[in-house]
Amino acid sequence: MFSILRPALLALAVMVPAAHPALAHHGWSWAEPEQSRLEGVIEEISMAPPHPSLWVRAADGTVWFVELGNPGRTTRSGFGPDTAAIGDAITVIGNRDRDRAEAHIKAVRIVIDGRNYDMYPERIRSD
């Protein structure tokens, strides 16, 4: 019986740790609890799942990976494939990666040309 279970247990032992980063990524535990503000210029746009994303160059030259909401949230916010273009100025309000070496922020709101696109309206802080 043990010989039958052994391959299954081995596969499980490999898959569970490999899944951990993906599970952590889909929550908010990887991000700082405080919200940050990022201003810059859009360099790249991806509407591909699992999360539409932007790459934004800040004034200091750092290129930030900006994770938007899942495709449904992003669409409900009003942001679509033709909303922004490379070179557009953008303000991002969101939670940055706890690892300060990573230029990664999860957007709760983005502002383009004076219009708010609220990815996670329930998470926006007014302070």
Buried (B, 14 or more C-beta within 10 A) or exposed (E): EEEEEEEEEEEEEEEEEEEEEEEEBEEEEBBBEEBEEBEBBBEEBEBEEEBBBBBBBBEEEEBBBBBBBBBEBBBBBEBEEEBBEEEBEBBBBBBBBEEEEEBBBBBBBBBBEEEBBBBBEEBBEEE
